[in-house]
Amino acid sequence: MRAELEQDFERFKRELPPDFAVHVRSAYRIDLTARYLGERLPHPIGKGSGQLSLNAGQLEEDAAAGLAFAVLKTVIAEDVAGTQTMAAWAIHETRMRVERRVAADGRPGWTVTWKGRGWDRTLDEYIALVRAGRDLTRAGGLLVVPSVKYHLPRLDEAFREVEYRHTTARLAQAWGTPPLLVEKDFSPTLAGDALADDRAQILRWLREVPGRIRAAAPLPARVAVKLMNARFDNAFQLDMMQAAGEADALVCFNRLFDAGRGVAYGGWDLSDRNLRVLDLYRPLPPSAALYRPVTGTGNICSGRLILDYARRGCESVQLHTFFQLPLSQYPATHGSRTQRALHALVFHPQDGLIAGMLELEARGEIERRDGELHFLDVRGHAHRPG
Ligand SMILES: Cc1cc2nc3c(=O)[nH]c(=O)nc-3n(C[C@H](O)[C@H](O)[C@H](O)COP(=O)(O)O)c2cc1C
């Protein structure tokens, strides 16, 4: 299998087959099936919300590349008159810089420096993008999910339900058939904002927001909560995960916030922190009624990192930075950035997902069932003592 992997890695440098998960299953007897928000995916790799899911062209290219899912850029909720209480997040900024970022322990990684925030065009334009995403989802290309930043009040204030209702109704109308899938963004810039100084206030949002979104939806809805890295300790990250117990899925965790420079950042400091917190989190087994599925995000730059998140309970992953690297950083010689990234993440003979799954098998962490290894079995490790 090692020799076959080397061969696949070489030949797919020129072109990655879009149904590579089918190939992986037949050639390696590895079933990469994964899940996000209760939806079955052919493999675990998706795109996190941001600047890479702003238009239909990007989604079409990702569907053609064989990406499993894409979360659209975060739109700021509004009421019927267009009032956005969270308008401070709808600012326009185009310039992004992909930069090296050295972690606290000296490891060189990558980060994207950008001062922007949420969707800066109209809700109508966002709804048109949701429709394009719906069509691709129905065609079986890739699963597309909208992302929203809804109103978050101070402790002594009420939620502006009119913004929840209007925005969710527009999304539901565009999507048409149930379930409506929505991701709620708690962003790093929110973590850096005075609004997030108060722990009790944050925990109230997390307790109440999933139910408010579902209640505002005219269709049955499933809500993923994308948690921020708050400016408190690891124990508070766990408190946030627990407070969001009404969510249908948790996305853990958005980028760190550099208060000095006023920007969000990633790299190894981000994955180290996220994995440390997920190590402390003991998910209930998937059979338990209160089980909350987790999706990983943060510095995922190899198949090994995907498995690091999976071993801590994640059933899929969302990447942003790794889809933005200079072309020289990908081993593939042809194809879109998404194709080149997928090629490295899955087929790299040392650091790819296949190599990593075979290694977990050799270590006895996962076993074949009916002759196959299953990606979703990796999270079983999170339930083992020690
Ligand atoms: C330029 C940029 C813009 C982003 N915008 C959003 C956003 O609008 N909403 C959101 O939930 N996450 C946003 N993110 C976070 C990413 O989706 C992702 O969770 C995060 O960057 C960690 O993954 P990474 O280390 O692979 O980049 C953004 C990230 C970057 C780099």
The ligand as a Gaussian input file, in Angstrom:
#p B3LYP/6-31G(d) Opt

LIG

0 1
 C       -9.183000      36.109000       5.933000
 C      -10.065000      35.294000       6.809000
 C      -11.414000      35.616000       6.929000
 C      -12.244000      34.857000       7.771000
 N      -13.570000      35.180000       7.868000
 C      -14.393000      34.421000       8.644000
 C      -15.778000      34.701000       8.732000
 O      -16.303000      35.623000       8.102000
 N      -16.542000      33.914000       9.538000
 C      -16.030000      32.870000      10.245000
 O      -16.768000      32.165000      10.940000
 N      -14.709000      32.564000      10.178000
 C      -13.890000      33.319000       9.402000
 N      -12.552000      32.994000       9.312000
 C      -12.028000      31.858000      10.093000
 C      -11.813000      30.600000       9.248000
 O      -13.027000      30.094000       8.746000
 C      -11.117000      29.486000      10.049000
 O      -11.999000      28.953000      11.016000
 C       -9.868000      29.976000      10.767000
 O       -9.090000      30.808000       9.921000
 C       -8.994000      28.830000      11.257000
 O       -8.599000      27.989000      10.192000
 P       -7.197000      28.143000       9.433000
 O       -6.115000      28.091000      10.461000
 O       -7.187000      26.945000       8.499000
 O       -7.213000      29.423000       8.707000
 C      -11.708000      33.742000       8.489000
 C      -10.350000      33.433000       8.348000
 C       -9.525000      34.184000       7.537000
 C       -8.085000      33.800000       7.420000

